[in-house]
Amino acid sequence: MDFLGLRTLTLLDNAVKLIEKTRGEVIDLYKLPMNDSATYALLQRGDAKGVFQLESDGIRELLKRLKPDNIRDIIALMALYRPGPLEGGMVDDYVNIKHGRAKPSYVHPVMEEVLAETYGVMIYQEQIMRILNRLGSIELSSAYACIKAISKKKYDVIDRRRMEFVEGAQRRGLAETTAREIFDLIVKFGGYGFNKAHSAAYAQIGYQTAYLKANYTPEFMAALLTSEIEDGNKRDVMVEHIADARRLGADVLPPSVNASEAGFTVRDGKIAFGLTAIKGCGRGASEAIARARAEGGPFKDLFDFCERIDLKAVNKMALERLAKAGALDCLGGHRAQLLHAVPRALLSAGARQEDRRRGQRSLFEAFGGDEPGMTNAAETAVDALPDVPEWPETEKLKYEKESLDFYFSSHPLAHWEKEIRRYSSHTMEELKHLPSEKEVTLGGMLTQVRFMNTKKARNGNSRYVRCKIEDLTGVVECVMWPDDYVRYKDEVVEDRVCFVKGTVERTRDEPGLIVNRILSIEQAQRELARGLYLLVKPGVHRAQHIDALGSILGRSPGGCPVFLTVRDPSGKDAVLKLGREYAVNPGSYPHDELTALLGEGCVKLG
């Protein structure tokens, strides 16, 4: 018997508790309706990030193809999404037969009885054991041993079982040729057979997580984010979950000492950021802050905050990280002021707490008042903050990332969004669907730059670099080998916004990029705008679209030629180069207006 420790079970427990706390509903995960339309709609769209066993890119694409509409499909999917069934064509057979594009084939009525639930595809070990038992009179224990022999290619054992099966099947009235045909099918698919009980147990958890995500999105996503909160290696995953929550309508609020708990929670249908997700502010510090707020109400200002919290649990570093992350914004003043005031506020709070421990009170406290210049009023406390300038947006975002490991309120790339969209051949998200060795141009920010050395130098060069490049749709792992790195080493800088040219690498589940060139924004504007390519589809675009096209192009005259690709229903293209009067300025042409007219993916610089 196997006992598996699953973090997902804790996630489910936390989500159920949040639902009861925020909505007053008590959810019994073992009494969920198994025909919930919202759950299956979510799975059919592939919106399964965070759903147990169904969150990888590959299986989410399979969900879109399969379009599960009952729990049996999910059980089968858990068993099918493995290398053997994928490579053996079993997945395609299941999908095509389910949707009526192919018909199942049964060589015997017992085969139909056993395999009907999986559209004639041998998926489970239990199915194969039943066929061996019912048609070949092989005992179930021996049938299981036969499956193991098939998976391990023990041909002597397989041959003995073949003889037993054929003899048993003949005693039951089957022709020898039919019996051998059935056993050949068992040998072909038996090695891929998966334990149904195992698959069903996983499918149940998968359905439970999908149900909560579909029907209680804020609570589920809050519990999901909390489950990743202390894993520093999964910050990219947290960013994906936050984006997913926002896309599904569950906004994630910024961190706040007056609203946040230690973990992610839900307030008025929105997700409150968990303080433990701030680096340097561990669970002990986060719980101390939440406890002080619960005991004395919301914090009035920075000085009130420092006086009321346990300074042994929340140290200076934690306070500085809270300020940089924006968690102290609710206390008045801007972040630069708050950060500069932390030492003074700590000194004052330490003295006040020490006085209280000794049983001493100031004259003002003795008469029930506040000490002037300290916490007399929120306005006074804000006025007492140092007169320093606000951080520029870039510095504010830099400190935010330093504290969270990711950007939250905005992103440095937002400033360059139009340029990146204009000059990139693909987005990071689109890379997932491209074949190996496809040449691409990507725009984004270089992050997690690591310099390394090869074991053997090539042309005298051994230094190379690994990094990530991210845009607003995702992140891709990159490598630049020594010969190329030597030429562009000065361009490889952490947090640099640039364009890279390279080829797609597919040695893992996630695509990578072999980079051979790095271009600045200015270089991209000069070199990548050889032409503006517009896609027109007869039947979709009409005469009025073409008339509007000419008018829009005329608003941004320049030297970049415009090419019109006309694609007919069969997919054949005819490319026309428009006259010089339609040439545009690549730096200012109305990309958004053209996209709104022609549709997404129909406007590209190249």
VEXLO-95039 format. One line per 3 residues: number of its first residue (from 1); their letters; for each residue x, y, z of C-alpha. Coordinates in steps of 0.25 Angstrom, whole numbers, plus 5000, padded with zeros to 4 digits. Each point is the difference from the previous one (the first is absolute). Last residue first. Layout:
<lumlums>
NUM> A> X/Y/Z  ...
</lumlums>
This chain:
<lumlums>
606> GLK> 5037/5168/4840  4989/5009/5006  4987/4992/5003
603> VCG> 4986/5003/4999  4989/4989/4998  5003/4992/5013
600> EGL> 4988/5006/5007  4990/5006/4991  4999/5009/4987
597> LAT> 4994/5013/5005  5003/4999/5015  5014/4995/4996
594> LED> 5002/5012/4991  4995/5010/5011  5010/4994/5010
591> HPY> 5012/5000/4990  4998/5015/4997  5014/5003/4993
588> SGP> 5009/5007/5010  5014/4993/5000  4998/4993/4987
585> NVA> 4997/5013/4992  4991/4995/4989  5000/4998/4985
582> YER> 4986/5002/4993  5004/5010/4990  5012/4991/4996
579> GLK> 4990/4990/4994  4996/4987/5006  5007/4987/4999
576> LVA> 4991/4989/4997  5001/4986/5006  4991/4989/4995
573> DKG> 4998/4988/5010  4993/4987/4999  4993/4995/5013
570> SPD> 4988/4993/4993  4991/5011/5004  5008/5011/4993
567> RVT> 5011/5008/5006  5004/5014/4995  5013/5005/5006
564> LFV> 5002/5015/4999  5014/5005/5001  5003/5014/5005
561> PCG> 5013/5007/4998  5007/5007/5011  5005/5014/4996
558> GPS> 4990/5009/5007  4986/5006/5000  4992/4997/5013
555> RGL> 4985/5005/4997  5000/4994/4986  5000/4986/5005
552> ISG> 4986/5002/5007  4993/5006/4988  5005/4988/4991
549> LAD> 4996/4990/5010  4986/5006/5001  4997/4998/4985
546> IHQ> 5005/4986/5002  4991/4997/5011  4988/5006/4993
543> ARH> 5003/4991/4988  4998/4988/5009  5009/4992/5010
540> VGP> 4995/4986/5005  4995/4994/4987  5014/5004/4993
537> KVL> 5011/4999/5011  5009/5012/5001  5014/4998/5007
534> LYL> 5008/5013/5001  5016/5000/5000  5007/5012/5004
531> GRA> 5014/5000/4993  5015/5000/5003  4997/5005/5015
528> LER> 5010/4991/5007  5013/5008/4997  4998/5014/5005
525> QAQ> 4989/4999/5010  5007/4987/5005  5013/5007/5001
522> EIS> 4994/5011/5009  4993/4990/5009  5014/4994/5002
519> LIR> 5003/4987/4993  5005/4986/5005  5005/4989/4990
516> NVI> 5002/4985/5000  4990/4996/5011  4997/4985/5001
513> LGP> 4986/5001/5006  4992/4990/5009  4987/4993/4999
510> EDR> 4993/4994/5012  4999/4984/5000  5015/4999/4998
507> TRE> 5010/4999/4989  4992/5009/4991  5009/5011/4995
504> VTG> 4994/5012/4992  5010/5008/4992  5006/5014/5003
501> KVF> 4999/5015/4999  4998/5008/5012  4994/5014/5003
498> CVR> 5003/5009/5011  4995/5004/5014  5012/4998/5010
495> DEV> 4996/4995/5013  5014/4993/5003  5010/5004/4989
492> VED> 5004/4992/4988  5003/5011/4989  5015/5001/5004
489> KYR> 5002/4985/4997  4994/5002/4986  5012/4995/4991
486> VYD> 5006/4991/5010  4987/4994/5004  4998/4995/4985
483> DPW> 5012/4992/5000  4998/4995/5015  4986/4995/4999
480> MVC> 4987/5008/5003  4990/4993/5008  4985/5004/5003
477> EVV> 4989/4995/5009  4987/5007/4996  4990/5008/5008
474> GTL> 4985/5004/4998  4990/5009/4994  5005/5014/5004
471> DEI> 5014/4997/4995  5011/4992/5007  5014/4996/4996
468> KCR> 5007/4990/5009  5015/4998/5001  5011/4991/4997
465> VYR> 5014/5006/4996  5012/4995/4994  5015/5000/5002
462> SNG> 5009/4990/4994  5007/5007/4989  5013/4997/4993
459> NRA> 4994/4996/4987  4992/4990/5009  5004/4998/5014
456> KKT> 4997/4986/5006  4992/4999/5013  4991/5011/4997
453> NMF> 5000/5012/5009  4988/5007/5007  4994/5014/5002
450> RVQ> 4986/5000/5006  4990/5011/4996  4987/4998/5008
447> TLM> 4992/5010/4992  5001/5006/4986  4988/5009/4996
444> GGL> 4992/4998/4988  4999/5000/4985  5001/4987/4992
441> TVE> 5005/4997/4986  4998/4986/4995  5006/4989/4992
438> KES> 4994/4986/5001  5010/4990/5004  4990/4991/5008
435> PLH> 4985/5002/4996  4991/5012/5005  4988/4998/5009
432> KLE> 5007/5004/5013  5006/5012/4994  4987/5007/4999
429> EMT> 5000/5003/5015  5014/5006/4999  4994/5010/4989
426> HSS> 5004/4998/4986  5006/5008/4988  5004/5011/5009
423> YRR> 5001/5014/4994  4986/5006/5002  4996/4993/5013
420> IEK> 5013/5004/5007  5000/5014/4995  4985/5002/5005
417> EWH> 5003/4993/5013  5012/5009/5003  4995/5008/5012
414> ALP> 4992/4987/5005  5014/4993/5000  5003/5006/5013
411> HSS> 4989/4993/5006  4988/5005/5009  4995/4998/5014
408> FYF> 5005/4986/5002  5014/4998/4994  5007/4987/5005
405> DLS> 5010/4995/5010  4991/5007/5011  5009/5009/5007
402> EKE> 5011/5002/4990  4989/5001/4989  4993/5011/5008
399> YKL> 5013/5007/5002  5002/5000/4984  4986/5004/4998
396> KET> 5001/5013/5008  5014/5003/4994  4994/4999/4986
393> EPW> 4987/5008/5004  5009/5012/5006  5001/4999/5015
390> EPV> 4993/5011/5007  5009/5012/5005  5004/5001/5015
387> DPL> 4994/5009/5010  5001/4991/5012  4987/4995/5007
384> ADV> 4995/5009/5011  4989/5006/4991  4994/4985/4998
381> ATE> 5000/4998/5015  4993/5014/5002  4990/4996/4990
378> AAN> 4997/4987/5006  4997/5007/5013  5007/5001/5014
375> TMG> 5009/4988/4997  5014/5006/5001  5002/5015/4999
372> PED> 4992/5003/5012  4998/4988/5010  4986/4994/5000
369> GGF> 4990/5003/5010  4993/4992/5011  5005/5008/5012
366> AEF> 5011/4990/5004  5003/4999/4985  5004/5014/4999
363> LSR> 5009/5000/5012  5007/4988/4995  4998/4987/5005
360> QGR> 5009/4991/5009  4997/4985/5004  5014/4995/4996
357> RRD> 4994/4992/4989  4993/5012/4995  5013/5009/5000
354> EQR> 5007/4989/4992  4988/5000/4990  5001/5015/4999
351> AGA> 5015/5000/4998  5000/4989/4989  4989/5007/4993
348> SLL> 5008/5013/4999  5012/4993/4995  4992/4992/4990
345> ARP> 4993/5012/4995  5014/5007/4998  5006/4988/4993
342> VAH> 4988/4998/4991  4998/5015/4996  5009/4999/4987
339> LLQ> 4992/4988/4995  4987/5007/5003  5004/5013/4993
336> ARH> 5005/4992/4987  4987/4992/5000  4990/5012/5000
333> GGL> 4993/5006/5012  4989/4994/5008  4998/4986/5007
330> CDL> 4993/4993/4989  5013/5000/4992  5006/4991/5010
327> AGA> 4999/4987/4992  5006/5007/4988  5010/4990/4997
324> KAL> 5012/5009/5003  4993/5004/5014  4998/4986/5004
321> REL> 5014/4996/4996  5005/5012/5009  4991/4995/5011
318> AMK> 5005/4985/4999  5015/5005/5000  4997/5008/5012
315> NVA> 4994/4989/5008  4986/4994/5002  5000/4989/5010
312> KLD> 5009/5007/5010  4993/5013/4997  4986/4994/5004
309> IRE> 4991/5010/4994  4992/5011/5007  5011/5011/5000
306> CFD> 5005/4998/4986  4986/5001/4994  4996/5012/5008
303> FLD> 5013/5007/4995  4997/4996/4986  4986/5005/5000
300> KFP> 4986/4997/5005  5001/4985/5001  4987/4993/4998
297> GGE> 4993/4994/5013  5007/4997/5013  5000/4985/5002
294> ARA> 4997/4995/4986  5011/5010/4995  5010/4995/5010
291> RAI> 4997/4986/4996  5001/5002/4985  5014/5007/5002
288> AES> 5005/4989/5009  4995/4989/4990  5008/5007/4989
285> AGR> 5012/5001/5008  4999/4985/5004  4997/4996/4986
282> GCG> 5012/5006/4994  5002/5015/4995  5014/4999/4994
279> KIA> 4994/4998/4986  4985/5004/4999  4992/4988/4997
276> TLG> 4997/4999/5015  4992/5013/5000  4989/4993/4992
273> FAI> 4993/5008/4989  4985/5002/5002  4992/4993/4989
270> KGD> 4987/5007/4996  4986/4996/5003  4998/5010/5011
267> RVT> 5012/4995/5007  5007/4987/4997  5013/4994/5006
264> FGA> 5014/4998/4996  5009/4996/5012  5005/5008/5011
261> ESA> 4988/5009/5000  4999/5012/4992  4990/5012/5002
258> NVS> 5007/5011/5009  5014/4995/4998  4998/5001/4985
255> PPL> 5004/4992/4988  4994/5003/4987  4986/4995/4996
252> VDA> 4999/4988/4991  4987/5001/4991  4992/4988/4998
249> GLR> 4994/5001/4986  5005/4988/4993  5011/5008/4994
246> RAD> 5004/5006/5013  5001/4986/5006  5008/4995/4988
243> AIH> 5010/5012/5001  5002/4997/5015  5002/4985/4997
240> EVM> 5010/5003/4990  5008/5009/5009  4999/4990/5011
237> VDR> 5006/4990/4990  5012/5009/4997  5002/5001/5015
234> KNG> 5001/4985/5001  5015/4998/5004  4997/5008/5013
231> DEI> 4990/4990/5005  4994/5007/5012  4988/5006/4993
228> EST> 4996/4988/4991  4989/4994/5008  4995/5014/5004
225> LLA> 4999/5004/4985  4991/4987/4998  4991/5004/5012
222> AMF> 4998/5014/4995  4997/4994/4986  4989/4991/5006
219> EPT> 4994/5011/5009  4999/5010/4988  4995/4989/4990
216> YNA> 4989/4994/5008  4992/4993/4989  5010/4997/4989
213> KLY> 5013/4999/5008  4992/4992/5011  4995/4990/4989
210> ATQ> 5014/4999/4994  5006/4997/5013  4989/4989/5003
207> YGI> 5001/4994/4986  5015/4999/5001  4999/4993/5014
204> QAY> 4990/4990/4994  5008/4998/4988  5012/4996/5009
201> AAS> 4992/4990/5007  4994/4995/4987  5014/4998/4994
198> HAK> 5005/4992/5012  4988/4991/4999  5001/4999/4985
195> NFG> 5015/4995/5001  5006/5003/4987  5002/4991/4987
192> YGG> 5011/5005/4991  5007/4986/4999  4986/4994/4998
189> FKV> 4998/5008/4987  5007/4992/4989  5001/4987/5008
186> ILD> 4985/5001/5003  4997/5003/4985  5008/4987/4997
183> FIE> 4992/4992/5010  4987/5005/4993  5006/4996/4986
180> RAT> 5005/4986/5006  4986/4997/5005  4993/5004/4987
177> TEA> 5010/4991/4992  4997/4988/5009  4985/5002/4999
174> LGR> 4992/5003/5012  4991/4990/5007  5003/5001/5014
171> RQA> 5009/4988/5000  5007/5007/4988  5002/5013/5010
168> GEV> 5007/4991/5010  5010/4994/4990  5003/5013/4994
165> FEM> 5002/5007/5014  5009/4988/5005  5008/5001/4988
162> RRR> 5002/5015/5000  5003/4999/5015  5012/4991/4997
159> DIV> 5005/5009/4989  4999/5012/5009  5008/4993/5011
156> DYK> 5011/4997/4990  4999/5014/4994  5003/5007/5012
153> KKS> 4998/5014/4994  5000/5008/5014  4986/5006/4997
150> IAK> 4995/4986/4994  5005/4992/5012  4993/5010/5009
147> ICA> 4987/4998/4993  5002/4985/5000  5002/5000/5015
144> YAS> 4987/5008/5001  4993/4989/4992  5006/4989/5009
141> SLE> 4994/5007/5012  4987/5001/4993  4999/4986/4996
138> ISG> 5001/4997/4985  4987/4995/4994  5004/5006/4986
135> LRN> 4988/5008/4997  4995/5004/5014  5013/5000/5007
132> LIR> 5010/5006/4989  4989/5010/4997  4998/5004/5015
129> MIQ> 5015/5001/5002  5001/5010/4988  4988/5008/5005
126> EQY> 5006/5001/5014  5014/5004/4994  4993/5012/4995
123> IMV> 5000/5007/4986  4996/4990/4990  4993/5009/4990
120> GYT> 4986/4996/4995  4994/5013/5003  5005/5000/5015
117> EAL> 4986/4996/5006  4998/4990/4989  5012/4992/5003
114> VEE> 4995/4989/5009  4987/4997/4994  5005/5003/4986
111> MVP> 5012/4990/5002  4990/4990/5005  4992/5001/4987
108> HVY> 5012/4996/4992  5009/5007/4990  4996/5014/5004
105> SPK> 5003/5012/4991  4997/5014/5005  4995/5010/4989
102> ARG> 5008/5013/4996  4997/5015/4999  4988/4998/5010
99> HKI> 5005/5009/5011  5004/4989/5010  5005/4991/4988
96> NVY> 5010/5011/4996  5004/5004/5015  5003/4985/5004
93> DDV> 5007/4997/4987  5009/5012/5001  5004/4996/5014
90> MGG> 5003/4986/4997  5009/5004/4988  5012/4992/5006
87> ELP> 5008/5013/5002  4990/5006/5010  4996/4986/5006
84> GPR> 5015/4997/5003  5005/5014/5004  4989/5003/5011
81> YLA> 4987/5008/4999  4991/4988/4998  4997/4995/5015
78> MLA> 4997/5014/5005  4992/5003/4988  4992/4987/5002
75> IID> 4996/5004/5014  4996/5014/4994  4992/4994/4989
72> RIN> 4992/4991/5010  4997/5012/5009  4991/5006/4989
69> DPK> 5001/5011/4989  5014/5000/4996  5004/5009/4988
66> LRK> 5010/4990/4994  5007/5010/4991  5000/5012/5010
63> LLE> 5004/4990/5011  5011/4996/4992  5006/5014/4999
60> RIG> 4999/5001/5015  5007/4986/5001  5012/5006/4992
57> DSE> 5001/5013/5007  5000/4994/5014  4989/5002/5010
54> LQF> 4991/4988/4999  5006/4991/5012  4993/5008/5010
51> VGK> 4994/5013/4995  5009/5012/5003  5000/5004/4985
48> ADG> 4988/4993/4994  4994/5011/4991  5001/4990/4988
45> RQL> 4987/5005/4995  4994/4986/5001  5004/5000/5014
42> LAY> 4993/5013/5004  4987/4995/4992  5001/4987/5008
39> TAS> 5000/5007/5013  4989/5010/4996  4991/4989/4996
36> DNM> 5000/4992/5013  4997/4986/4997  5007/4993/5012
33> PLK> 4993/5008/5010  5009/5002/5012  4997/4990/5012
30> YLD> 5014/4996/5003  5005/5014/5001  4990/5004/5010
27> IVE> 4999/5015/5000  4995/5008/5011  4995/5014/4995
24> GRT> 5001/5012/5009  5005/5008/4988  5014/5006/5005
21> KEI> 5003/4990/5012  4994/4988/4994  5006/5002/4987
18> LKV> 5014/5003/5006  4999/4987/5008  4997/4992/4987
15> AND> 5012/5007/4993  5009/4996/5012  4996/4986/4999
12> LLT> 5001/4999/4985  5014/5006/5001  5004/4990/5011
9> LTR> 4995/4989/4991  5008/5006/4989  5013/4999/5008
6> LGL> 4999/4985/4997  5007/4989/5009  4999/4987/4993
3> FDM> 4997/4987/5008  5002/4988/4991  4995/4986/5004
</lumlums>
